[in-house]
């Protein structure tokens, strides 16, 4: 049975190692134990002594307190506490792979309360680099140490190499497991065709009509899809003809419209229209725009920016509890990096963007992300295929196009976050606008 390490404050009769007020014990995997997180920094700096590394950390993290007089060689702890470790047990010291090790406590604010937590810090040095390995029992604790080290490196113009942004690791820890629905072969082909710029210009006109009416009239089908008396197969292959029938309910003054693939009695040839088949219609309405946005982000030229990570259609609980009411689904998340600075952006993809849609989505972001105290997003972006009643008031420089920008206000000012909103007209338009918004986020936030 695999055994994991749990850390406690105070006396612990089962502890295999103690330091200061902290005790470490081993528990069975199925027990609700604290996760152990390890992270490595490789920093280009000329420090030759382990005590100098410690002094540097004390200097850049004012809220840190070390629990020993000086760092010790790692092998001392391995010999005393882990020399005969069972392979089925998690190790506290073996996996550092540094020459020295230290123990420290850091104080930080979380959810408007001060918290004190322990972390372990390993050091190694060579002619060019200092290697620091941090092990913590909370991602928030690790995040505090990470932020202080990286901000100091940037301020001192020190070059460094990281595993990945700690905030992206934290983001994954808040993810709620879901059953993944895979797109069909037809869905994938449909997405691929819409990503062709010339095709998208035609699809865009058709989508507007589909969203408004649910179908494409015979007249518009021929207008949009026919070239030189022949249908454009790249687009037309996804449509089928259907008979359009209406049934009225006078007592409720309601008309019911439905499409049928069999020829009804007493109907004329002019009564048919064109629409997606039911399976493809479902994909178009529910998932297409998210998949389309992900591919646009992945395939476009970002210039001096790099897309480090992306994830689509995931559900999260930023309160990190079992309350289903706290679960928040986000259409797309991307991490963009430039010059060792990264921004994590939450993107909502809506077919028609309206004032109500923006207000409702911002309300969810406030209540289920910002108010959790675990917000890791630098900004939220709303992207629409079509414009509803939302008013855009800030111009994209050099164009007549406009976007909307505002602030999502949480209870605490420190948890406020910006939001942006815009709509698209073409793939090229999409690429220019999202790049412009990302540049604004890097510039202002």
N, C-alpha and C positions, 0 to 999 in steps of 0.2 A: 504494500500500500504506500502510495507517495505521500510524503509528509512535507508540510510547508512551514515557514517561519512566521510567527506573529510577535509583534512588539507591544509591550504594556508599560505603563507608568506605575511605579509602586512595587511592592513586594510580589514575588511570584515563585511559589515553591517548586514549579516545574522548569524554571529557567535553566538553560545551559550556558548562558552568558549574561552578565550584567555590567552596566556602566552608568555612573550617575544614578538618576532615578529611573532608568530604563532597563527593562528585562526582556530577554528574547527566549521564546519557547518554541517547540515544534509541535504542530498539530496535524491531524489527519486532513487530507485534501478536502473531504466533504464538509469539514467544519468551516464556519464563516470566519475566515482569517483575513488579515490585512494583506493586500497584494504587495509584492516587492518589485520595485522598478529600478532599472539600472540605466545610466546614460553616460556616454564618454565624450569629453571635449579634447580636441587636439589644438593647442594654441601656440603660435609662433612667437616665443619670447625667451629671453636669455636669463633664466633663473636656474641656478645650479644647486640649490639646497632645498630640501623638503620644508624646512622651517620658513624659508622665504616664500614658498608657495602658500603656506598657511597664513603668513602675515599679509600677503596680497589678498587672500580671500577675506580676512578680517577687515582689511581696508575697504574693499568694494562692497561687502555685505555688512552694513552697520548693525543689523539686528541679529548677528550670529554670535554664538558663545560656544567655545570649544570645551570639551569635557576632560581632556588630558593636558598634561604640561607641555608635551611635544608629540609630533607624529612618531609612531613606532614602525618597525619593519613588519611587513605583512606576515612573514613566515612565523613570527612569534604567536600570532593568533591562530594560524592554521595548525601549528604544532600543539597548542594548548587545547583547542576546542574543536578542531575538525580533522585531525590526522587520521582518525578511523571512521570518518563519516560514511554512513550507509549510502550507496548509490541511489537509493529510492528516497533520499531526503534532500530537500533544498539546502544549498550552502549559503552561509552568510559571508564568508571570507574567500573561499577558494576561487570564485569567478572574477575577482577584481583584477588579477593579473597585473598588479602594480607593485612597486618596491615598498612603498610606505602606505600607511593607512591612518586615518584620523576620525574622530567622532565629534559631531557638533549638533547644537540645537539652534533652530531658527524660529523667530517670532514673526508672524504676519497676520494680516486681517483677512478673514473670510466670512462672508455673510454678516458683515458688520460686527463681528466678534474677533477678539485677538486669540490666536491659537499658537501653541508652542509644539514643535515636533522635531524629532531627531532625524539626522541623515548621516550616512557614512561617506567618507571622502578618501579616495586613493590617489597617490601621486607617483609619477615617474618622470624623469627628465633625461634628455639627451642633448647633443650639441645645439640643436635648433628648436626643439619643441618641448613644451610641458604637456604631459598627458594627465588629465584629471578624470577620474571615474567617480560618479556620484551614485549612491544607492539610497533610495528613500522608500517609505512605506505609505506614501500618498503622492499622487500625481500633482496635487496642488503644491505640496512641499517641494517636490522636484522642480516644479514650474517656477517657484520663487527663486531658487538657487540658479536655475537656468537663466532667468531674466536678468538677474544681477550680473552674472558673468558675461553674457552676450552684450548687454548695454555698455559695460565697461570696456570690452574689447572694441566695440564700435567707436566709443568715445576716444580711445587711445590709438585707434587705427591699427589694431593688432589683427593679423590674419589668423583665421581659425577654420577648422574642419569639424562639421557636426554630423551625427547620424541622421537626424531629421528634426524639424521644428517640434519642440515638445508640445506645443498646442495641438498639433495634428495627432499626436499620440493621445492627448487628453480627449480630443474629439471622438476618437474611436472608442475610448472607454465609456462614453455616454451613449453609445449606439445600442438600440434595442434590436434584438434578433428578429428577423422577418423571414417569411418564406419568399424566396426570390422567384419572380415570374419571368421566364425567358421569352423574348420575342420570337414569333414564328419566322419561318424563312420568308414569307410574304412581307411581314413587318420590316425585316431587315432590308429587303430589296426596295421597299417603298421609301424607307429612310435614306438609303443610298441615292436613289433618284432625286429626292428633294434637295440633296446636298450639291447637286449640279446647278450652277448659277442660272443658266438659261432655263432649265426646267423649273427652278423655284419661282422665277418670275411668272410662269404660267400657273403653277400650283397656288401661288399667293392669291391670284384673282379667284381661282376656284374655291379655295378655303374660305374666303370671305362669303361667297355665295352658299357654300355648304353650311357654314355657321349660322347664316341668317335664315335659310329655307330648309335645310336638311337634304337638299338635292340640287342638281344642276339641270336647268331647263334644256330642252333639245336645242333651242336656238343658241344659248350660251355655250353649250357643249361644242357645237360646230364652230362657233366664233373663237373659242379659246384653243381648241385642240386640233383643228384642221389646218393643214398647210398644203396648198396646191391640190385641193380636193382629196387629200389623204390624211388620216388621223396621225397625230404625233404619238407613236407607239410607246415612247419613253414615259408618257403620262397616261395615255388612254387605256393602257393595259390594266390599270387599277380600278376602272369603272365598269359598271354593268347597267344595262337598261332595266328599268322597273316601271310597272304601271302605277300611275298616281291616282289614288282613290280618295274621295272625301265622303264622310258620313256626318250628317248634321243632327244635332239634338236640340230641337226648337225649345223644349221646355227649360233647357239650361243655356240657350243661346251659345252653344259651343259647337265648333266644327272639329272633327277628328280626321287627321290626314295620315294615311298609311300607304306604304309602297308594297307592291306584290310582284313576284317574278313569274306568275302565270297570267296569261291573257284572260281578263274577266269578260263576261258576257256584255254585249251592247256597248262596248268601248271602241273608240276610234284610235287610229294609229298615232294621232297627234297627242294622245293622252299619256305618252310615256316620257320619263325623265331619266337622268343618270345619277348614280350614287355609288359610294363605296359598298363592297360587300360587308355584311354585318361584322365579321371578325376584324377586318381592316378598319371599319368605322370605329370600333371600340378602341383599337390601338391609336388611331388618329386623335380621338377625343381625350384619351387618358394619358398616353405616354409619349406620343410623337414629339411634342415640342420640347420636352425635357431631353430626349435623346438627341434631337436636332441641335439644341444649345450645347450639349456636351461635346458633340462632334465639331461644332463651330469653334469652341474654345480650344479643343485639342489640335485642330488642323490649321488654325490661322497663324500668321506671322506676328509674333509679339514684340519683335525688335529687341530692345534691351531687357525685356521682362522674360521670365521663365515660369511656365506652369509646372509646379513641383508635384502637386497631387490634385486629384479630383475624385468625387464620389457623387452618385446620383440616387435620388429616390430613397433616402434612408430616414429612419425614425430614431429620435433621440429622447433621452430623459436627462436633462441637465441638472435636475434635482438629485439624480442618482439614487432614486428610491423605487418602490414597487407601485407607486400611484399611477394608474393608467391615464388619469386626467392631466398629468404633467408631460405626457408624450407629445413631441412636436415633430412633424414630418417636414423635411426640407427638400425641395426639388433637386437642387444642385449645390455642391460646395466645392470651391477651388482654393488652392493656395498658390499665390503669385509671389515670386521673389525677384528682387532687383538689388544688386550690390549688398548682399548679405542681409537685406531687410525683407521680411515676408509679410504678406497680408492674407488673412483667411476671410473669404467672402461667401456669404450665403445668398443664393440666387433663387428667386421664385419665378417660374415660367407660367404665364397665363395667356391663353389664347386671345382673350379680349380684356384689356386692362381698364379698370374703372376705379372711381374714387372709393366706392364701398369695398372693393377687393383689396386695395392698398391699406385702407383703415383696418379691415379685419385681420389681414396678415401681419401688420405692424402690432396690433393688439396681442396676437398670439406670440410674436417675438418678444414683446415686453414681458408678458405674464409667464411664458414657459422657457425663456432663455435668459433675458436680462435679470429678472427678479430671482433667478436661481442663485445668483452670485458667481456662477461658473461660465459667464459669457466669454467666449474666445474669438468671437467674430469682430473684425475691424469695420465691417459695413454690411448692409443688406441691400440687395438690388432686386427691383421688380422689373421684369421684361415681358412685354406683351407683343403678340403678333399683330393685333389690331388695337386701335384706340377707342375706348368708350367715352365716358363723360369726364374723365380725369383731365385736369388743366395742367399743361406743361408751361413753365414760366421762365426757365433759364436756358439761354441759347447755347447750342454747341458752337464754339467759335468757328467763324468762317462759313456758317450755313444758316438757313432759316429754320432748321430743325431745333426743337427745344426738349428739355427734360425736366423732371421734378426732383427736388432735393429737400430733405428735412431731417429732423432728429426724432428718434424714438426715445422718449423720456421715461426712465425708470424711477423708482422711489428715491434712489440714491443718485446724485449727479455723476458719481464715478462710473456708473453703469450705463450712461447714455451711449447711444450708437447712431451713426448717420444712416439714412436710407436714400436710395436713388431710384428713379423710375423712368423708363423710356419704352418706345415701341419701335418696330423695325419695318423696313420696306423691301429689303433685299439682303442677300448674304453679305455683299460688300458694305451695305449700310449698317448691318448688324456688327460686323468686325470693327468698323470705324468708331461706332458709338460705344461699344463695350471697352475698347482700348482707351477712349477718351475718359470714361468714367473711372477706370482703374487708375489712370494717371492723376485724376482729381483726388482719389482716395489716398494715393501715395503722397501727394503734395500737401493735403490738408489734415490727414489723420494718421 
